[in-house]
Amino acid sequence: MGALLSPTAARAAPEHAAVRQAMDEAVERGVPGVTAQVRDAHGRWDGTAGVADITTGRPRGADERYRIGSITKSFVATVMLQLEAEGKLGLDDTVERWLPGAVRGHGHDGRRVTLRQLLDHTSGIRNYLEDPVVQKRLTTKEFLDHRYETWPRERLLAAALNGPPDFAPGTGWHYSNTNYLLAGLVVERATGHPYAEEIDRRIIKRLGLRSTSLPGTDSRLPGPGARAYTRFGGGAGDTMYDITEFNPSWAGAAGEMISTSADLNRFITALLGGELLPPRQLKEMKTTVSAENEFPGERHGPGLIRKRLSCGTVVWGHDGGLHGSLSQVAATEDGRHSIAFNFNTDRAGDVGAVLDAEFCGRR
């Protein structure tokens, strides 16, 4: 493993011994490579472990772009809250108000679901990834034959509504990508622009995130970047497939974005530091509901996850996983200590161990 230190962070290197060890152990347990950046009171620390390419043995780099998956949700939710601050929508508006007739069928009713319930996953709307046809196409080897296929949002929404809701709105919690597919549509209806343009204008350009993008239907991963790998069966003995290129339209507003550890740290620091939202909206983002039924130790707010680590430390951020990539960004509540990192596989490693190592200082 190698570590790249900024001048101001050189003296901080010993303090990151635990996270260096956690990254090395992730590689020992089957992750091809890890790239990470920490920002704290000592400055910046960049660390890597393992390889970017299992064929050539090229090591992972500190400045690599990678697919951030559901961390995209934090960007979408931030835009929604900015629109609320501007008086263009309200989180207690119904989905029906913004998308008339869009959420109907098999017990789903957009007249009973609020925008807030979309953003904190209390809507009860079925996850389109749980539709058997969509699931088979996206999560088995069948995906290899369809990796460049464009998935219209209407098709994904129809798949979600092709079964009953998980629960009545506001009476439970279940992670559903459909919530953010709909949130992206609401942003477009409220602004008259694609949600990608709003994220680009309101966040990416504003913060100078030069390596962050929304690819739409573009299957390419801009360089510099690592190859991304998956085992569709999930077992250590299964074939490792290079899945670096694919059309991410099936993820859309729920998970299409590409970024780097440096850009993600800049984003989470700006968000928690109040650069992107007024105090009222930031407070709403930190208003959480329990996700213990699926993710022990977690509470979810609109686009933001509150995690209590093994040592009791609380961090805020989001994680993201999709074909060939597991990513995480997390920070203390004031944003002054943050980490962003990526595994270039979705089928090995423990991102929680890396978080614990950085914020708790032990394995």
C-alpha positions, 0 to 999 in steps of 0.5 A: 500500500502507498500513502500520498501526503500533503505537506500539512498532513505529513505529521498526521500519517501515524494517526491513520495507521488503523485505516491503512491496516483496514484498507490492507485487510480489505485487499487481503479479503478479496477487494482488488484495490482501495483508494481513500482520502481523509481530511481533518485538523492536520490536513489531508491524507491520501491512501491506497491499497491493492490494484486498479487492474488485476490484469496489469497489476497497476496500483490504485491511485489517489485521484481516481474517478469511480462510480459513487452509487447511492451517494448520488441521493445526497446530491439530489436531496440537497437540490430538493432542499435548496428548492424548498428554501427558495419557496419552489416546493415543500417537503410536505407536498404530495407526490401527486401535486408534482407528478399527477397520476404517476404513482398509482397501481397495486395500492400505491397512491401518490396522493398519500405520499409526501416528498419528505417520505420519498427522501427519507424512505418512509414512502412505502413505494416498492423498490424497482430493483426488487421486481423479479424481471428487473432484478434478474436483468441487473443482478445476474450474469444476464446483465453482461448481455444488456450492460449498454442498454438504456432503461427509460425511467417510465419502465423502472417506475412501472416495474416498481408499481407492478407490486403492492407497496411495502407499507402505508406511507409513513408507517415503516421504513424500507430503502427504495431506489424508486423514491429517488427516481421520483425525486429526480422527476420532481426536481425537473418539474419544479425547475423545468430542467433535468435534475442533472443540470440542477445538480451540476449548476447548484453543487458541482460548479458551485463547489468546483468539483472538477472530477464529478459528473452525471453520465446519463447513458454514457457507459464510459468511466472517465480517467484516471480510474480503476477497473471495476469488478464483480462476482455475480454469484457472490462467492470468493471462488466465482469468476471475477468479471470486469464490469467497468463500462455499463450504461447507468441509466437504470440507476439514474437519480438514485445512483448514476454519479461519478466522483473522486474521494477529494470531491466527495470530501469537499461536498460533505464538508460544504454540506455539513458546514452550511455552504449549500443549505440554510440552517432550517433545511440543513436541520431537516436533512438531519431529521432522521428516522430509524433504519434499524430494521435493515441497517443496525446503527443507522438513522436516515434523513433526507439524503443523509445517513447518521451512523453510530460507530462501534466506539460511539462516535456518530458520523454523517454521510452516505454510502453507495454500491453498484456493479463493481464499486462500493463507496463511502463518504462520512464526516463528523457533524461539523464536517471537520473530519471526513473520509471518502473511499472506494473499493473497486468491487461490490462483492468483497470487503467491509466498508464499516471496518474502514469507517471504524478504523478512521473514526475510532482508531482501532480495528 
